[in-house]
Amino acid sequence: MLALCGSPEIERVAWASVPASVDPARGGGLDPAARGARKRWQIESLYTLLSSALGAADAPLNIVDFGAGSGNCSLALAALLPRCHFTLVDRNPRAVAIANERARAAGLTNVDAVAATAEAFDAAALEIDVVLAVHACGAASDDALEQALRLRCSYVLVPCCVGKLRLAAAAPFAADPAPRQARSALLRALVDSERYLQLAAFADHDGAAAAAEAGDELVNRG
């Protein structure tokens, strides 16, 4: 079994050797003692997983990171895993421009950052080996998972901002508002669209707390 972050056996990253522009605690605009430290721990766990997948194989891994933002996750991984190629995908052009600038500042040649949604991105042309999605908000988590399943590749996915599913239909970048209901036929039979969106909001800590304060019936039934 792999030892991930928090285990004494974990292989820690020598952060002093990572270019400052791609270290989330130095070049990511995060508080080094709080969010920056937690982001480093997350990267260390992903690094352990990807290093194991890479092994001693001659062929590098092609990795796509959906919802990559300005690169606080994958840019450090690209510096640590120069044999791998990373494609950072985010729908925010400003975040993509920052990611590309940070990669240039670090001298990384194994990174591309592009502005696109997880749903619309043409990943099939890249022969992707691994899909990452640790900050794919709301319906984008489903879109990233569908890409991974379609490509039949490995994936690491952390559903993020699930409460935002209720905004999917109104989002100008969303071509498919399907996440407004459960994808499972069994769950659709048990939970209507309104209750599904309520349950999704409970997955986000703030949403659940607000619902509890308001005396929401589903929370009270908890």
Buried (B, 14 or more C-beta within 10 A) or exposed (E): EEEBBEEEEBEEBEBEEBBBBBBBBBBBEBEBEEBBBBBBBBBBBBBBBBBEBBEEEEEBBBBBBBBBBBBBBBBBBBBBBEEBBBBBBBBBEEBBEBBBBBBEBBEBEBBBBBBBBBBEBEBEEBEBBBBBBBBBBBBBBBBBBBBBEEBEBBBBBEBBBBBBBBBBEEBEEBEEBEBBBBEEEEEEEEBEEEBBBBBBBBBBEEBBEBBBEEEBEBBEEE
